[in-house]
Amino acid sequence: MDALLVCLWICAGTCLAVWLLSLITRDTSWVDRVWSIVPVAYLWVFAAFSGMDPRLVLMAVLVTLWGARLTFNFARKGGYAPGGEDYRWAVLRARMRPWQFQVFNLLFITVYQNVLLLLITLPAFTALQHAGTPFGALDVVLGVVFLALLAGETIADQQQWEFHRWKAEETAAGRTPHPRFLQTGLFRLSRHPNFFFEQAQWWVVFLFGAVAAGTVLDWTVIGAVLLTLLFIGSTAFTEGISLSKYPEYADYRRTTSAIVPWFPRRREHSPAAAS
């Protein structure tokens, strides 16, 4: 049995498990709970089948660090606790008929997202196919870039965690939090800096495979592309919810980059506001 077949069996088993759990518990966040775990397993399968090729070991170690950080952040927000379903699924469930949501649950939440988790790791399959390619300076550079992006995502998530803790404390004390959503730190440069760093790390994983193959014209780019498209859709959906809760979010959108960190634009003040 080859490495890709092993990963396909893991993917199929994970699909079945999370789908059944979603039906039994009426909680559709089981894919979210394995999101940071299954890719780590895939990377180590490819590394093991390579005879622990240096490039694949580095890729597996980096993705393990990614998975450990994401698992910790998800756990502290209550993602693994009973009732820890992502709030966006509840919003979407309310907009659909029950049978429509169950079809969506099976095809998109369960199957599509699990297949995507496999696809984003397939540059490791390319690296396995070219395991004889020497480990070099480009691999080291990519490793450093990955760690820098991992640090950026860690900082963004910590800033968000501290903000929401402060917001909860203000609310518990009977005060109205101001501002009502995070706009400082990395969130001054991007409305979703954690989304940027998350996507960028998987583009680096693709580049590891490209270095091994000696070309960026590799079909495994589909994983990074589909992940980016998923985040584009998720961002639009999330921001729609934010706008419905916070009218002032519209001004934040006008002045702040959506994903890629960039210098904020100046706020426009109307004559009425200035008087």
Accessible surface in RSA format (square Angstrom, percent):
REM  Atomic radii and reference values for relative SASA: ProtOr
REM  Chains: A
REM  Algorithm: Lee & Richards
REM  Probe-radius: 1.40
REM  Slices: 20
REM RES _ NUM      All-atoms   Total-Side   Main-Chain    Non-polar    All polar
REM                ABS   REL    ABS   REL    ABS   REL    ABS   REL    ABS   REL
RES MET A   1   152.25  78.8  81.19  53.7  71.05 169.2  79.57  67.7  72.67  96.3
RES ASP A   2    88.16  61.8  81.21  80.8   6.95  16.4  38.95  91.7  49.21  49.1
RES ALA A   3     1.40   1.3   0.13   0.2   1.27   2.9   0.13   0.2   1.27   3.4
RES LEU A   4    43.98  24.5  43.77  31.3   0.21   0.5  43.77  30.7   0.21   0.6
RES LEU A   5    75.28  41.9  74.83  53.5   0.45   1.1  74.97  52.7   0.31   0.8
RES VAL A   6    33.88  22.3  33.28  30.1   0.60   1.5  33.80  29.4   0.08   0.2
RES CYS A   7     0.00   0.0   0.00   0.0   0.00   0.0   0.00   0.0   0.00   0.0
RES LEU A   8    84.83  47.2  80.27  57.4   4.56  11.5  80.64  56.6   4.19  11.3
RES TRP A   9   162.70  65.3 156.00  75.5   6.70  15.7 149.83  79.9  12.87  20.9
RES ILE A  10    55.18  31.4  46.83  34.9   8.35  20.1  54.37  39.1   0.81   2.2
RES CYS A  11     8.34   6.3   8.34   9.3   0.00   0.0   1.05   2.7   7.29   7.9
RES ALA A  12    53.58  49.3  41.81  64.5  11.77  26.8  48.46  68.2   5.12  13.6
RES GLY A  13    39.63  48.9   0.00   N/A  39.63  48.9  34.23  93.9   5.40  12.1
RES THR A  14    20.53  14.6  15.11  15.3   5.43  12.9   9.55  12.8  10.98  16.6
RES CYS A  15    19.45  14.7  18.95  21.1   0.50   1.2  13.30  33.7   6.15   6.6
RES LEU A  16   103.98  57.9  99.84  71.4   4.15  10.4 103.98  73.0   0.00   0.0
RES ALA A  17    47.68  43.8  40.48  62.5   7.20  16.4  47.22  66.5   0.46   1.2
RES VAL A  18     4.52   3.0   3.60   3.3   0.92   2.2   3.60   3.1   0.92   2.5
RES TRP A  19    73.55  29.5  73.55  35.6   0.00   0.0  71.39  38.1   2.16   3.5
RES LEU A  20    75.71  42.2  75.69  54.1   0.01   0.0  75.69  53.2   0.01   0.0
RES LEU A  21    64.26  35.8  64.26  46.0   0.00   0.0  64.26  45.1   0.00   0.0
RES SER A  22     6.46   5.5   2.45   3.3   4.01   9.2   2.45   5.2   4.01   5.6
RES LEU A  23    74.76  41.6  55.93  40.0  18.83  47.3  58.97  41.4  15.79  42.5
RES ILE A  24   135.24  77.0 104.67  78.0  30.57  73.7 111.70  80.4  23.54  63.9
RES THR A  25    64.04  45.5  36.16  36.7  27.89  66.5  43.72  58.7  20.32  30.7
RES ARG A  26   211.64  88.9 188.90  96.3  22.74  54.1  67.23  91.9 144.42  87.5
RES ASP A  27    15.46  10.8  15.18  15.1   0.28   0.7  10.14  23.9   5.32   5.3
RES THR A  28     5.44   3.9   3.76   3.8   1.68   4.0   4.07   5.5   1.37   2.1
RES SER A  29     0.49   0.4   0.49   0.7   0.00   0.0   0.26   0.6   0.23   0.3
RES TRP A  30    62.64  25.1  62.43  30.2   0.22   0.5  62.43  33.3   0.22   0.4
RES VAL A  31     2.44   1.6   2.26   2.0   0.18   0.4   2.26   2.0   0.18   0.5
RES ASP A  32    31.38  22.0  24.24  24.1   7.14  16.9   8.82  20.8  22.56  22.5
RES ARG A  33    13.58   5.7  12.72   6.5   0.87   2.1   8.93  12.2   4.66   2.8
RES VAL A  34    30.53  20.1  30.53  27.6   0.00   0.0  30.53  26.5   0.00   0.0
RES TRP A  35    30.07  12.1  30.07  14.6   0.00   0.0  24.81  13.2   5.26   8.5
RES SER A  36     4.19   3.5   2.77   3.7   1.42   3.3   1.43   3.0   2.76   3.9
RES ILE A  37    90.54  51.5  87.65  65.3   2.88   6.9  89.62  64.5   0.91   2.5
RES VAL A  38    11.73   7.7  10.35   9.4   1.38   3.3  11.73  10.2   0.00   0.0
RES PRO A  39     0.00   0.0   0.00   0.0   0.00   0.0   0.00   0.0   0.00   0.0
RES VAL A  40    27.12  17.8  27.12  24.6   0.00   0.0  27.12  23.6   0.00   0.0
RES ALA A  41    39.74  36.5  31.08  48.0   8.67  19.7  38.84  54.7   0.91   2.4
RES TYR A  42     0.14   0.1   0.14   0.1   0.00   0.0   0.00   0.0   0.14   0.2
RES LEU A  43     0.00   0.0   0.00   0.0   0.00   0.0   0.00   0.0   0.00   0.0
RES TRP A  44    84.78  34.0  82.82  40.1   1.96   4.6  77.30  41.2   7.48  12.1
RES VAL A  45    25.18  16.6  21.17  19.2   4.01   9.7  24.95  21.7   0.23   0.6
RES PHE A  46     0.00   0.0   0.00   0.0   0.00   0.0   0.00   0.0   0.00   0.0
RES ALA A  47     0.00   0.0   0.00   0.0   0.00   0.0   0.00   0.0   0.00   0.0
RES ALA A  48    62.92  57.9  44.69  69.0  18.23  41.5  46.45  65.4  16.48  43.6
RES PHE A  49    98.23  49.1  66.39  41.1  31.84  82.8  72.70  44.1  25.53  73.1
RES SER A  50    24.11  20.4   0.00   0.0  24.11  55.5   4.64   9.9  19.47  27.3
RES GLY A  51    62.88  77.5   0.00   N/A  62.88  77.5  35.62  97.8  27.26  61.1
RES MET A  52    98.18  50.8  84.43  55.9  13.75  32.7  77.80  66.1  20.38  27.0
RES ASP A  53    16.75  11.7  11.37  11.3   5.37  12.7   7.16  16.9   9.58   9.6
RES PRO A  54    81.84  59.6  72.17  65.8   9.67  35.2  78.38  64.7   3.46  21.5
RES ARG A  55     1.44   0.6   1.20   0.6   0.24   0.6   0.52   0.7   0.91   0.6
RES LEU A  56     0.00   0.0   0.00   0.0   0.00   0.0   0.00   0.0   0.00   0.0
RES VAL A  57    40.27  26.5  40.27  36.5   0.00   0.0  40.27  35.0   0.00   0.0
RES LEU A  58    44.05  24.5  40.89  29.3   3.16   7.9  43.79  30.8   0.27   0.7
RES MET A  59     1.34   0.7   0.05   0.0   1.28   3.1   1.33   1.1   0.01   0.0
RES ALA A  60     0.00   0.0   0.00   0.0   0.00   0.0   0.00   0.0   0.00   0.0
RES VAL A  61    61.79  40.7  61.03  55.3   0.76   1.8  61.79  53.7   0.00   0.0
RES LEU A  62     5.54   3.1   5.54   4.0   0.00   0.0   5.54   3.9   0.00   0.0
RES VAL A  63     0.30   0.2   0.30   0.3   0.00   0.0   0.30   0.3   0.00   0.0
RES THR A  64    48.78  34.7  48.06  48.7   0.71   1.7  48.06  64.6   0.71   1.1
RES LEU A  65    78.41  43.7  75.87  54.3   2.54   6.4  76.06  53.4   2.34   6.3
RES TRP A  66     0.36   0.1   0.36   0.2   0.00   0.0   0.36   0.2   0.00   0.0
RES GLY A  67     2.08   2.6   0.00   N/A   2.08   2.6   2.08   5.7   0.00   0.0
RES ALA A  68    61.96  57.0  46.14  71.2  15.83  36.0  55.39  78.0   6.58  17.4
RES ARG A  69    28.39  11.9  20.70  10.6   7.69  18.3  25.58  35.0   2.81   1.7
RES LEU A  70    34.27  19.1  34.27  24.5   0.00   0.0  34.27  24.1   0.00   0.0
RES THR A  71    40.62  28.9  40.62  41.2   0.00   0.0  37.14  49.9   3.48   5.3
RES PHE A  72   123.54  61.8 117.57  72.8   5.97  15.5 123.07  74.6   0.47   1.4
RES ASN A  73     8.61   5.9   8.61   8.3   0.00   0.0   1.37   3.3   7.25   7.0
RES PHE A  74    42.80  21.4  42.10  26.1   0.70   1.8  42.80  25.9   0.00   0.0
RES ALA A  75    47.58  43.7  33.56  51.8  14.02  31.9  33.72  47.5  13.86  36.7
RES ARG A  76    59.19  24.9  32.08  16.4  27.11  64.6  29.05  39.7  30.14  18.3
RES LYS A  77   126.15  61.5  89.57  55.0  36.58  87.1  54.91  49.4  71.24  75.9
RES GLY A  78    27.18  33.5   0.00   N/A  27.18  33.5  24.95  68.5   2.23   5.0
RES GLY A  79     5.27   6.5   0.00   N/A   5.27   6.5   5.27  14.5   0.00   0.0
RES TYR A  80    83.45  39.0  56.68  32.3  26.76  69.6  57.12  42.9  26.33  32.5
RES ALA A  81    47.36  43.5  39.84  61.5   7.52  17.1  45.11  63.5   2.24   5.9
RES PRO A  82   140.61 102.5 108.33  98.8  32.28 117.4 120.49  99.5  20.12 125.1
RES GLY A  83    76.66  94.5   0.00   N/A  76.66  94.5  37.76 103.6  38.91  87.1
RES GLY A  84    19.54  24.1   0.00   N/A  19.54  24.1  12.43  34.1   7.11  15.9
RES GLU A  85    42.44  24.4  24.37  18.4  18.07  43.0  11.10  21.5  31.34  25.6
RES ASP A  86    33.16  23.2  21.94  21.8  11.22  26.5  17.04  40.1  16.12  16.1
RES TYR A  87   116.98  54.6 108.69  61.8   8.29  21.6  98.02  73.7  18.96  23.4
RES ARG A  88    58.20  24.4  58.20  29.7   0.00   0.0   8.71  11.9  49.49  30.0
RES TRP A  89    29.63  11.9  29.63  14.3   0.00   0.0  29.34  15.6   0.28   0.5
RES ALA A  90    47.72  43.9  41.15  63.5   6.57  14.9  41.84  58.9   5.88  15.6
RES VAL A  91    43.75  28.8  38.62  35.0   5.13  12.4  43.39  37.7   0.36   1.0
RES LEU A  92    29.80  16.6  29.80  21.3   0.00   0.0  29.80  20.9   0.00   0.0
RES ARG A  93    79.91  33.6  75.34  38.4   4.57  10.9  50.11  68.5  29.80  18.1
RES ALA A  94    90.36  83.1  48.36  74.6  42.00  95.5  60.48  85.2  29.88  79.1
RES ARG A  95   158.93  66.7 119.80  61.1  39.12  93.2  55.26  75.5 103.66  62.8
RES MET A  96    59.49  30.8  42.56  28.2  16.93  40.3  46.66  39.7  12.82  17.0
RES ARG A  97   158.85  66.7 155.38  79.2   3.47   8.3  38.29  52.3 120.57  73.1
RES PRO A  98   111.13  81.0 103.71  94.5   7.42  27.0 110.99  91.6   0.14   0.9
RES TRP A  99   156.82  62.9 149.34  72.3   7.47  17.5 146.32  78.0  10.50  17.0
RES GLN A 100    69.11  38.6  64.00  46.8   5.11  12.2  14.39  30.6  54.71  41.5
RES PHE A 101     2.38   1.2   2.38   1.5   0.00   0.0   2.38   1.4   0.00   0.0
RES GLN A 102    79.35  44.4  76.22  55.7   3.13   7.5  41.98  89.4  37.37  28.3
RES VAL A 103    71.89  47.3  69.39  62.8   2.50   6.0  71.87  62.4   0.03   0.1
RES PHE A 104    46.72  23.4  42.03  26.0   4.69  12.2  46.46  28.2   0.26   0.8
RES ASN A 105     1.34   0.9   1.34   1.3   0.00   0.0   0.00   0.0   1.34   1.3
RES LEU A 106    66.30  36.9  66.30  47.4   0.00   0.0  66.30  46.6   0.00   0.0
RES LEU A 107   106.85  59.5 100.71  72.0   6.14  15.4 100.92  70.9   5.93  16.0
RES PHE A 108    54.08  27.1  53.88  33.4   0.21   0.5  54.08  32.8   0.00   0.0
RES ILE A 109     1.83   1.0   1.83   1.4   0.00   0.0   1.83   1.3   0.00   0.0
RES THR A 110     2.59   1.8   2.59   2.6   0.00   0.0   0.97   1.3   1.62   2.5
RES VAL A 111    58.21  38.3  58.21  52.7   0.00   0.0  58.21  50.6   0.00   0.0
RES TYR A 112    72.84  34.0  69.71  39.7   3.13   8.1  62.35  46.9  10.49  12.9
RES GLN A 113    10.05   5.6  10.05   7.3   0.00   0.0   0.15   0.3   9.91   7.5
RES ASN A 114     0.35   0.2   0.29   0.3   0.06   0.1   0.00   0.0   0.35   0.3
RES VAL A 115    59.17  38.9  59.17  53.6   0.00   0.0  59.17  51.4   0.00   0.0
RES LEU A 116     0.86   0.5   0.55   0.4   0.31   0.8   0.68   0.5   0.18   0.5
RES LEU A 117     0.10   0.1   0.10   0.1   0.00   0.0   0.10   0.1   0.00   0.0
RES LEU A 118     7.95   4.4   7.95   5.7   0.00   0.0   7.95   5.6   0.00   0.0
RES LEU A 119    29.91  16.7  29.85  21.4   0.06   0.2  29.85  21.0   0.06   0.2
RES ILE A 120     3.12   1.8   0.45   0.3   2.67   6.4   1.98   1.4   1.15   3.1
RES THR A 121     0.00   0.0   0.00   0.0   0.00   0.0   0.00   0.0   0.00   0.0
RES LEU A 122     7.70   4.3   7.70   5.5   0.00   0.0   7.70   5.4   0.00   0.0
RES PRO A 123     2.08   1.5   2.08   1.9   0.00   0.0   2.08   1.7   0.00   0.0
RES ALA A 124     0.00   0.0   0.00   0.0   0.00   0.0   0.00   0.0   0.00   0.0
RES PHE A 125    34.67  17.3  34.67  21.5   0.00   0.0  34.67  21.0   0.00   0.0
RES THR A 126     1.37   1.0   1.37   1.4   0.00   0.0   0.83   1.1   0.54   0.8
RES ALA A 127     0.00   0.0   0.00   0.0   0.00   0.0   0.00   0.0   0.00   0.0
RES LEU A 128    35.20  19.6  26.70  19.1   8.50  21.4  26.70  18.8   8.50  22.9
RES GLN A 129   108.29  60.6  71.29  52.1  37.00  88.1  27.51  58.6  80.78  61.3
RES HIS A 130    71.54  39.1  64.70  45.0   6.84  17.5  47.04  48.5  24.50  28.5
RES ALA A 131    32.87  30.2  22.16  34.2  10.72  24.4  22.42  31.6  10.46  27.7
RES GLY A 132    75.47  93.1   0.00   N/A  75.47  93.1  45.23 124.1  30.23  67.7
RES THR A 133    46.24  32.9  35.59  36.1  10.64  25.4  28.28  38.0  17.96  27.1
RES PRO A 134   111.03  80.9  94.16  85.8  16.87  61.3 104.23  86.1   6.80  42.3
RES PHE A 135    84.56  42.3  56.15  34.8  28.41  73.9  56.16  34.0  28.41  81.3
RES GLY A 136    31.64  39.0   0.00   N/A  31.64  39.0  31.63  86.8   0.02   0.0
RES ALA A 137    80.07  73.6  65.72 101.4  14.35  32.6  70.77  99.7   9.30  24.6
RES LEU A 138   112.73  62.8 110.92  79.3   1.81   4.6 111.01  78.0   1.72   4.6
RES ASP A 139     0.70   0.5   0.70   0.7   0.00   0.0   0.00   0.0   0.70   0.7
RES VAL A 140    80.60  53.0  76.62  69.4   3.99   9.6  79.86  69.4   0.74   2.0
RES VAL A 141    82.17  54.1  80.06  72.5   2.11   5.1  82.17  71.4   0.00   0.0
RES LEU A 142    16.94   9.4  16.94  12.1   0.00   0.0  16.94  11.9   0.00   0.0
RES GLY A 143     5.16   6.4   0.00   N/A   5.16   6.4   5.16  14.1   0.00   0.0
RES VAL A 144    93.15  61.3  91.60  82.9   1.55   3.7  91.96  79.9   1.19   3.2
RES VAL A 145    60.23  39.6  58.55  53.0   1.67   4.0  60.23  52.3   0.00   0.0
RES PHE A 146     1.01   0.5   1.01   0.6   0.00   0.0   1.01   0.6   0.00   0.0
RES LEU A 147    81.32  45.3  76.19  54.5   5.14  12.9  76.47  53.7   4.85  13.1
RES ALA A 148    63.41  58.3  46.87  72.3  16.54  37.6  55.26  77.8   8.16  21.6
RES LEU A 149    23.51  13.1  23.30  16.7   0.21   0.5  23.51  16.5   0.00   0.0
RES LEU A 150    18.99  10.6  18.99  13.6   0.00   0.0  18.99  13.3   0.00   0.0
RES ALA A 151    49.56  45.6  43.20  66.7   6.36  14.5  49.11  69.2   0.45   1.2
RES GLY A 152     8.63  10.6   0.00   N/A   8.63  10.6   8.17  22.4   0.46   1.0
RES GLU A 153     6.02   3.5   6.02   4.6   0.00   0.0   0.00   0.0   6.02   4.9
RES THR A 154    59.23  42.1  58.23  59.0   1.00   2.4  53.57  72.0   5.67   8.6
RES ILE A 155    90.55  51.5  88.27  65.8   2.28   5.5  90.55  65.2   0.00   0.0
RES ALA A 156     0.00   0.0   0.00   0.0   0.00   0.0   0.00   0.0   0.00   0.0
RES ASP A 157    10.31   7.2   8.13   8.1   2.18   5.2   1.69   4.0   8.61   8.6
RES GLN A 158    66.59  37.2  66.59  48.7   0.00   0.0  31.56  67.2  35.03  26.6
RES GLN A 159    48.10  26.9  44.02  32.2   4.07   9.7  21.46  45.7  26.63  20.2
RES GLN A 160    51.18  28.6  51.18  37.4   0.00   0.0   7.85  16.7  43.33  32.9
RES TRP A 161    63.14  25.3  58.71  28.4   4.43  10.4  55.26  29.5   7.88  12.8
RES GLU A 162    94.36  54.2  88.56  67.0   5.80  13.8  31.04  60.0  63.32  51.7
RES PHE A 163    20.03  10.0  13.84   8.6   6.19  16.1  19.42  11.8   0.61   1.7
RES HIS A 164    94.32  51.5  89.01  61.9   5.31  13.6  61.93  63.8  32.39  37.7
RES ARG A 165   132.31  55.6 126.84  64.7   5.47  13.0  27.69  37.8 104.62  63.4
RES TRP A 166    87.16  35.0  85.24  41.3   1.92   4.5  68.73  36.6  18.43  29.9
RES LYS A 167    41.38  20.2  41.38  25.4   0.00   0.0  31.87  28.7   9.51  10.1
RES ALA A 168    62.46  57.4  50.27  77.6  12.20  27.7  58.45  82.3   4.02  10.6
RES GLU A 169   103.87  59.6  96.53  73.0   7.34  17.5  43.67  84.5  60.20  49.1
RES GLU A 170    29.02  16.7  29.02  22.0   0.00   0.0   0.52   1.0  28.50  23.3
RES THR A 171    84.87  60.4  73.83  74.8  11.04  26.3  65.96  88.6  18.91  28.6
RES ALA A 172    93.11  85.6  49.66  76.6  43.45  98.8  61.83  87.1  31.28  82.9
RES ALA A 173    57.43  52.8  20.61  31.8  36.82  83.8  33.43  47.1  24.00  63.6
RES GLY A 174    73.08  90.1   0.00   N/A  73.08  90.1  37.66 103.3  35.43  79.3
RES ARG A 175   135.01  56.7 125.80  64.1   9.21  21.9  63.55  86.9  71.46  43.3
RES THR A 176   115.01  81.8  92.30  93.6  22.71  54.1  57.45  77.2  57.56  87.0
RES PRO A 177    14.29  10.4  13.25  12.1   1.04   3.8  13.56  11.2   0.74   4.6
RES HIS A 178   157.43  86.0 138.94  96.6  18.49  47.3  93.32  96.2  64.11  74.6
RES PRO A 179    47.12  34.3  46.25  42.2   0.88   3.2  47.12  38.9   0.00   0.0
RES ARG A 180    79.34  33.3  77.87  39.7   1.47   3.5  20.00  27.3  59.34  36.0
RES PHE A 181    19.92  10.0  18.44  11.4   1.49   3.9  19.92  12.1   0.00   0.0
RES LEU A 182    22.15  12.3  15.19  10.9   6.96  17.5  15.28  10.7   6.87  18.5
RES GLN A 183    39.00  21.8  31.66  23.1   7.34  17.5  11.28  24.0  27.72  21.0
RES THR A 184    87.93  62.5  87.35  88.6   0.58   1.4  68.67  92.2  19.26  29.1
RES GLY A 185    42.25  52.1   0.00   N/A  42.25  52.1  28.36  77.8  13.89  31.1
RES LEU A 186    38.27  21.3  37.32  26.7   0.95   2.4  37.45  26.3   0.83   2.2
RES PHE A 187     6.69   3.3   6.69   4.1   0.00   0.0   6.69   4.1   0.00   0.0
RES ARG A 188   136.20  57.2 134.62  68.6   1.59   3.8  37.84  51.7  98.37  59.6
RES LEU A 189    53.40  29.7  53.40  38.2   0.00   0.0  53.40  37.5   0.00   0.0
RES SER A 190     0.00   0.0   0.00   0.0   0.00   0.0   0.00   0.0   0.00   0.0
RES ARG A 191    23.48   9.9  17.03   8.7   6.45  15.3   0.00   0.0  23.48  14.2
RES HIS A 192    16.96   9.3  16.93  11.8   0.03   0.1   8.70   9.0   8.26   9.6
RES PRO A 193     0.00   0.0   0.00   0.0   0.00   0.0   0.00   0.0   0.00   0.0
RES ASN A 194    17.82  12.3  17.26  16.7   0.56   1.3   3.76   9.0  14.06  13.6
RES PHE A 195    35.84  17.9  35.80  22.2   0.04   0.1  35.84  21.7   0.00   0.0
RES PHE A 196    51.03  25.5  50.86  31.5   0.18   0.5  50.94  30.9   0.09   0.3
RES PHE A 197    23.50  11.8  23.50  14.6   0.00   0.0  23.50  14.2   0.00   0.0
RES GLU A 198     8.91   5.1   8.91   6.7   0.00   0.0   8.02  15.5   0.89   0.7
RES GLN A 199    16.79   9.4  16.58  12.1   0.21   0.5   7.20  15.3   9.59   7.3
RES ALA A 200    19.02  17.5  14.39  22.2   4.63  10.5  18.12  25.5   0.90   2.4
RES GLN A 201     0.19   0.1   0.19   0.1   0.00   0.0   0.19   0.4   0.00   0.0
RES TRP A 202     3.08   1.2   1.58   0.8   1.50   3.5   1.30   0.7   1.78   2.9
RES TRP A 203    87.40  35.1  87.40  42.3   0.00   0.0  80.60  43.0   6.80  11.0
RES VAL A 204     8.15   5.4   8.15   7.4   0.00   0.0   8.15   7.1   0.00   0.0
RES VAL A 205     2.10   1.4   2.10   1.9   0.00   0.0   2.10   1.8   0.00   0.0
RES PHE A 206     8.97   4.5   8.96   5.5   0.01   0.0   8.96   5.4   0.01   0.0
RES LEU A 207    64.82  36.1  64.82  46.4   0.00   0.0  64.82  45.5   0.00   0.0
RES PHE A 208     1.01   0.5   1.01   0.6   0.00   0.0   1.01   0.6   0.00   0.0
RES GLY A 209     0.82   1.0   0.00   N/A   0.82   1.0   0.82   2.3   0.00   0.0
RES ALA A 210     5.39   5.0   3.05   4.7   2.34   5.3   3.38   4.8   2.01   5.3
RES VAL A 211    35.56  23.4  23.23  21.0  12.32  29.7  29.50  25.6   6.05  16.4
RES ALA A 212     3.18   2.9   0.00   0.0   3.18   7.2   0.00   0.0   3.18   8.4
RES ALA A 213    25.87  23.8   4.01   6.2  21.87  49.7   4.48   6.3  21.39  56.7
RES GLY A 214    67.04  82.7   0.00   N/A  67.04  82.7  34.32  94.2  32.72  73.3
RES THR A 215    57.20  40.7  47.16  47.8  10.04  23.9  47.63  64.0   9.57  14.5
RES VAL A 216    92.81  61.1  83.81  75.9   9.00  21.7  83.81  72.8   9.00  24.4
RES LEU A 217   161.25  89.8 131.65  94.2  29.60  74.4 139.03  97.6  22.21  59.8
RES ASP A 218    22.46  15.7  15.48  15.4   6.97  16.5   5.14  12.1  17.32  17.3
RES TRP A 219   139.39  55.9 121.95  59.0  17.44  41.0 116.28  62.0  23.12  37.5
RES THR A 220     1.42   1.0   0.56   0.6   0.86   2.1   0.21   0.3   1.22   1.8
RES VAL A 221    44.46  29.3  44.46  40.2   0.00   0.0  44.46  38.6   0.00   0.0
RES ILE A 222    75.98  43.2  73.64  54.9   2.34   5.6  75.98  54.7   0.00   0.0
RES GLY A 223     0.11   0.1   0.00   N/A   0.11   0.1   0.11   0.3   0.00   0.0
RES ALA A 224     3.87   3.6   1.21   1.9   2.66   6.1   1.61   2.3   2.26   6.0
RES VAL A 225    59.39  39.1  58.51  53.0   0.89   2.1  59.31  51.5   0.08   0.2
RES LEU A 226    39.65  22.1  39.64  28.4   0.01   0.0  39.64  27.8   0.01   0.0
RES LEU A 227     1.54   0.9   1.54   1.1   0.00   0.0   1.54   1.1   0.00   0.0
RES THR A 228    35.36  25.2  35.36  35.9   0.00   0.0  34.97  47.0   0.39   0.6
RES LEU A 229    99.26  55.3  90.44  64.7   8.83  22.2  90.75  63.7   8.52  22.9
RES LEU A 230    34.65  19.3  26.97  19.3   7.68  19.3  33.48  23.5   1.16   3.1
RES PHE A 231    26.90  13.5  26.66  16.5   0.25   0.6  26.90  16.3   0.00   0.0
RES ILE A 232    99.96  56.9  96.12  71.6   3.84   9.3  98.22  70.7   1.75   4.7
RES GLY A 233    41.04  50.6   0.00   N/A  41.04  50.6  35.43  97.2   5.61  12.6
RES SER A 234    30.22  25.5  21.67  28.9   8.55  19.7  21.08  44.9   9.14  12.8
RES THR A 235    11.36   8.1  11.36  11.5   0.00   0.0  11.36  15.3   0.00   0.0
RES ALA A 236    69.22  63.6  50.84  78.5  18.39  41.8  59.25  83.4   9.97  26.4
RES PHE A 237    48.85  24.4  40.64  25.2   8.22  21.4  48.12  29.2   0.73   2.1
RES THR A 238    17.01  12.1  17.01  17.2   0.00   0.0  17.01  22.8   0.00   0.0
RES GLU A 239     4.89   2.8   4.89   3.7   0.00   0.0   1.55   3.0   3.34   2.7
RES GLY A 240    37.81  46.6   0.00   N/A  37.81  46.6  29.32  80.5   8.49  19.0
RES ILE A 241    16.97   9.7  15.26  11.4   1.71   4.1  16.83  12.1   0.14   0.4
RES SER A 242    21.27  18.0  20.32  27.1   0.94   2.2   1.54   3.3  19.73  27.6
RES LEU A 243    55.15  30.7  45.01  32.2  10.13  25.5  45.21  31.8   9.93  26.7
RES SER A 244    92.74  78.4  50.43  67.3  42.31  97.5  51.44 109.5  41.30  57.9
RES LYS A 245   113.69  55.5  94.50  58.0  19.19  45.7  56.80  51.1  56.90  60.6
RES TYR A 246    26.54  12.4  26.54  15.1   0.00   0.0  17.87  13.4   8.67  10.7
RES PRO A 247    98.48  71.8  83.89  76.5  14.59  53.0  89.47  73.9   9.01  56.0
RES GLU A 248    73.66  42.3  61.59  46.6  12.07  28.7  55.33 107.0  18.32  15.0
RES TYR A 249    10.93   5.1  10.93   6.2   0.00   0.0   7.18   5.4   3.75   4.6
RES ALA A 250    34.05  31.3  31.90  49.2   2.15   4.9  32.94  46.4   1.11   3.0
RES ASP A 251    35.90  25.1  35.40  35.2   0.49   1.2  16.08  37.8  19.82  19.8
RES TYR A 252     7.46   3.5   7.09   4.0   0.38   1.0   6.93   5.2   0.53   0.7
RES ARG A 253    91.82  38.6  85.55  43.6   6.28  14.9  11.52  15.7  80.31  48.7
RES ARG A 254   149.56  62.8 135.80  69.2  13.76  32.8  70.34  96.1  79.22  48.0
RES THR A 255     8.95   6.4   8.73   8.8   0.22   0.5   6.47   8.7   2.48   3.7
RES THR A 256     4.41   3.1   4.40   4.5   0.01   0.0   0.11   0.1   4.29   6.5
RES SER A 257    23.98  20.3  17.30  23.1   6.68  15.4  12.77  27.2  11.22  15.7
RES ALA A 258    36.98  34.0  31.72  48.9   5.27  12.0  31.72  44.7   5.27  13.9
RES ILE A 259    32.94  18.7  31.50  23.5   1.44   3.5  31.50  22.7   1.44   3.9
RES VAL A 260    86.56  57.0  85.27  77.2   1.30   3.1  85.27  74.1   1.30   3.5
RES PRO A 261    32.68  23.8  21.55  19.6  11.13  40.5  21.96  18.1  10.72  66.6
RES TRP A 262   163.31  65.5 158.40  76.7   4.91  11.5 138.43  73.8  24.88  40.4
RES PHE A 263   148.97  74.5 142.72  88.4   6.25  16.3 142.72  86.5   6.25  17.9
RES PRO A 264    40.84  29.8  21.48  19.6  19.35  70.3  21.68  17.9  19.15 119.0
RES ARG A 265   134.99  56.7 122.91  62.7  12.08  28.8  73.00  99.8  61.98  37.6
RES ARG A 266   227.35  95.5 207.10 105.6  20.25  48.2  83.96 114.7 143.39  86.9
RES ARG A 267   111.45  46.8  95.14  48.5  16.31  38.8  37.60  51.4  73.84  44.8
RES GLU A 268   167.41  96.1 137.25 103.8  30.16  71.8  57.20 110.6 110.22  90.0
RES HIS A 269   137.91  75.4 106.86  74.3  31.05  79.4  72.30  74.5  65.61  76.3
RES SER A 270    58.12  49.1  48.19  64.3   9.92  22.9  43.11  91.8  15.01  21.0
RES PRO A 271   119.29  86.9 106.95  97.5  12.34  44.9 114.89  94.9   4.40  27.4
RES ALA A 272    83.59  76.9  61.76  95.3  21.83  49.7  69.10  97.3  14.50  38.4
RES ALA A 273    74.58  68.6  36.12  55.7  38.45  87.5  48.60  68.4  25.98  68.8
RES ALA A 274    83.50  76.8  43.40  67.0  40.10  91.2  53.60  75.5  29.90  79.2
RES SER A 275   126.31 106.7  58.99  78.7  67.32 155.1  81.15 172.8  45.15  63.3
END  Absolute sums over single chains surface
CHAIN  1 A    14139.8      11710.2       2429.7      10276.0       3863.9
END  Absolute sums over all chains
TOTAL         14139.8      11710.2       2429.7      10276.0       3863.9
